[in-house]
Every structure is written in structure tokens, then in C-alpha cells.
């Protein structure tokens, strides 16, 4: 190994300092002394020839170089885990390790549980860390690109470059309304921040029966609770109304409703690993009620 190469220990320090926002927090996370973390960090900066963190009384803030390096470090450490798992698999042993999954809330709540049951039977030695991430801005795809997740469940299209991105299925939007209401389309609309792609917004804009949204919330679960209490109606993807409260009824939106395309993203390196391939296979075999297409 060249003296300028970073060690795995230095990569872990960079990731820990970036994640904790301080040298002291990284020391606790890694079970090291603060001086050991500071020494490793200075060594990494010397090898890379740049400052990775601005240290001060309020912690350690990544520089632009530090942000970039931390992202690469996360992905390298993840690939080292894949290497160990693939070696075990090639030797005929059960693979061990972890897969980090980021998902928008509806997928984490309604899609992943059954997938992970089947995946766990195939890979009993692999743990899965699932985080629900708002699918706004860089969202779930950004978590994968920045090395914080190995696989992401996203709504398409994705506007983050450099990732493997594939569609899993498409699902129709439906009208959720208070059960028993005689004229659901006359109700005020309740919106939520993750609700629409550009195509769906165009469809909504072309429907003269849809009034402007009277209320917007951050979580589709809150939307359904408000609908159940008679506060209005909402246009949601089919997956979002799975397990809706008893006071919520669902109606279709005609012969050509808008659809939400659901897919996965991962890195090119992770896409080649057996565990990620098996997870994607399980995802492809599962789709919500009302599925209207597949990728």
C-alpha cells in the first residue's frame, strides 16, 4: 500500500466525523480517544493534501472537499462489506453484513415489510437498516449518491446523476374521501408535499372539478387521518391508501388516471452484489393492489 493511500480506519474516521459533526462525537461512535480520531483525521488530510473539516468550538463542519471525500468513503466502506459477503458466498458460507435501504414513507410502510421477510429467509446473516426519507429534492436518490444508503426506493423520474435507476411498477392515483359522503368531488382538497410528479401535476391542472388545495401537510398518514375525520378529500397513489383508517373510502379517477412510477436506485458497484440483486428480485415480485404496469 502506498503511503498516500487512506486506510480503512481513516475512512471510518472521516465518515464518523461527518456523521457526528464533531471529533468528540466520532470518538464515542468509534470507541476511540479524541486524540486518536484527531490524529487519524490529520493523517487523512495530509495524504489528500486538503482540509476536510473546519474545526471550532461548535464542532467539525465538512469543507466541500470533506463532503466529497465522506461520500466516497461511505461507498468504499460499503464495498468492503460487499467484498466480505461475496467471499463468504464463494466459499459456500452464509453471507454476513448489512444493507442500508432508504425509502419514501409509503414504500417503507407498505412495500418493504413483506419483501424483507422473504429476503431474510434467503440471507439470514445479512441485516437490513431501513430509513424513511422524504422524497423531495435529492431525497432518497441523494442518500444513495452520498453513500448513506446502498439501495433506495424512489418515485421516478430521479434527477441525481451517476446511479443505476430502474422502474419496479406503476400505480394509479385514486380519490380518498370520507366514507359515505354523497358527493366526494365537492369536498376541499388536502395536499401533501411528496404527492406529485410533473406529469401528475399537469393532469391535476387539467381537471376543472378539482378545487385549489385548502390544506397541505407533510405526511400522507396525516392526510388520511384528516380525510377520515371529514376535513376533505385527497388524491393519492394507490400504495398510500393501503391500511387507511376505517372512515376512508377510495374511488377511481376514471379510465386514464395519473400514475406514480416507483423504482429503485443503487450504485453501479452495489448493483453487482448478490445481496442487492436478490433484494431487487424480491422487490420486483411485489407490487401494490392496483398495479398498472411494470418496468
Residue, then its C-alpha position, 0 to 999 in steps of 0.5 A: x500500500x502506498x503511503x498516500x493511500x487512506x486506510x480503512x480506519x481513516x475512512x471510518x474516521x472521516x465518515x464518523x466525523x461527518x456523521x457526528x459533526x464533531x471529533x468528540x462525537x466520532x470518538x464515542x461512535x468509534x470507541x476511540x480517544x479524541x486524540x486518536x480520531x484527531x490524529x487519524x483525521x490529520x493523517x487523512x488530510x495530509x495524504x489528500x493534501x486538503x482540509x476536510x473539516x473546519x474545526x471550532x468550538x461548535x464542532x467539525x463542519x465538512x469543507x466541500x472537499x470533506x463532503x466529497x471525500x465522506x461520500x466516497x468513503x461511505x461507498x468504499x466502506x460499503x464495498x468492503x462489506x460487499x467484498x466480505x459477503x461475496x467471499x463468504x458466498x464463494x466459499x459456500x458460507x452464509x453471507x454476513x453484513x448489512x444493507x442500508x435501504x432508504x425509502x419514501x414513507x409509503x414504500x417503507x410502510x407498505x412495500x418493504x415489510x413483506x419483501x424483507x421477510x422473504x429476503x431474510x429467509x434467503x440471507x439470514x446473516x445479512x441485516x437490513x437498516x431501513x430509513x424513511x426519507x422524504x422524497x423531495x429534492x435529492x431525497x432518497x436518490x441523494x442518500x444513495x449518491x452520498x453513500x448513506x444508503x446502498x439501495x433506495x426506493x424512489x418515485x421516478x423520474x430521479x434527477x441525481x446523476x451517476x446511479x443505476x435507476x430502474x422502474x419496479x411498477x406503476x400505480x394509479x392515483x385514486x380519490x380518498x374521501x370520507x366514507x359515505x359522503x354523497x358527493x366526494x368531488x365537492x369536498x376541499x382538497x388536502x395536499x401533501x408535499x411528496x404527492x406529485x410528479x410533473x406529469x401528475x401535476x399537469x393532469x391535476x391542472x387539467x381537471x376543472x372539478x378539482x378545487x385549489x388545495x385548502x390544506x397541505x401537510x407533510x405526511x400522507x398518514x396525516x392526510x388520511x387521518x384528516x380525510x377520515x375525520x371529514x376535513x376533505x378529500x385527497x388524491x393519492x397513489x394507490x400504495x398510500x391508501x393501503x391500511x387507511x383508517x376505517x372512515x376512508x373510502x377510495x374511488x377511481x379517477x376514471x379510465x386514464x388516471x395519473x400514475x406514480x412510477x416507483x423504482x429503485x436506485x443503487x450504485x453501479x458497484x452495489x448493483x453487482x452484489x448478490x445481496x442487492x440483486x436478490x433484494x431487487x428480485x424480491x422487490x420486483x415480485x411485489x407490487x401494490x393492489x392496483x398495479x398498472x404496469x411494470x418496468 
